[in-house]
């Protein structure tokens, strides 16, 4: 019996350890705070299990994000003028 071995070339990423850590920190900084992340995760779970349709869940998520952003800007404007 003859066994043939094949070598498949694989690309080398070539990232150093600190680059991977920096990329992880950058990704973590773009995530919402844990409370909001749990909210959006729960909303996604409701849509995944069929309790809420996907378009409705997306509209709720976008609406909440826009409302929070508007509220945050309004509060920031009040602290600057005071």
Secondary structure, 3 states (H helix, E strand, C coil): CCCCCCCCCCCCCCCCHHHHHHHHHHHHHCCCCHHHHHHHHHHHHHHHCCCCCHHHHHHHHHHHHHHHHHHHHHHHHHHHHC
